[in-house]
């Protein structure tokens, strides 16, 4: 009965609250309306659908929506990947799933600790308290150590309160590297990183679809903050991913692409790292490097956020290079 009432709730929501109205931050907002009306699932492979989130990062205008929520339909079930940054976003994703299939949502995977990728877990626990939620073991550790609440607070503030009502529903099952999780006719293979975009990253390979979810280890046409990342770790796991039998890549942010995106992103990171190393050898200080790093990097040229983030990227590169030399 509860599931029936939930389904009826979603089918009767008026499609009125979009990005154009950012003043309604009342806790009575039950679902993210712009995702219902403006952001529709795109079928990117035989079993997989993606809702490509907005490239802009003004979270008040997008009411917290910024990532690429996705789902995979198996013979009898639905698998959700990164359900977004609020219960409202998760409910909108659930609404779209229910329009396509009556299969129950049984599995949710979170690619890393950053709140835009997992706070939407709440909606799927609300829909099915027995749902299995998977993540990197370090994500669960950090979440329990207080990082989960920090991310909830961050998105509450950044969205202007639009995610009010969202609760931190944590993963329940930890993953191991190269694990294969069978869900009916679908096989999800895990590729865990020790330290890439964060220390909590997992790439998810949908073997039957030759598709790879990269989380924020790889993005497309957008540079995201890399404050707690590792160049060498990112380059290493992307290099491993390039050897997989993959046709389609779904990045954490930006449009889905062919496997060539892995090469492009790896090249962009290598360019920043090696150019920084060269400039250190030439005796330049970090503040003198920015223009040279920008000029030398063709892979990330014209990518959203590159000029804004490059200073922090090269500062991180300097630290990592110095640590490498000890």
Secondary structure, 3 states (H helix, E strand, C coil): CHHHHHHHHHHCCCCCCCCCCCCCCCCCCCCCHHHHHCCCCEECCCCEEECCCCCCCCCCCCCCCCCCCEEEECCCEEEEECCCCCHHHHHHHHHHHHHHCCCEEEEEECCCCCHHHCCCHHHHHHHCCCCEEEEEHHHHHHHHHHHHHHHHHHHHHHCCCCCCCCCCCCCCEEECCCCEEEECCEEEEEEECCCCCCCCCEEEEEHHHCEEEEECCCCCCECCCCCCCCHHHHHHHHHHHCCCCCCEEEECCCCCEECHHHHHHHHHHHHHHHHHHHHHHCCCCHHHCHHHHHHHCCCCCCCECHHHHHHHHHHHHHHHHHHHCC
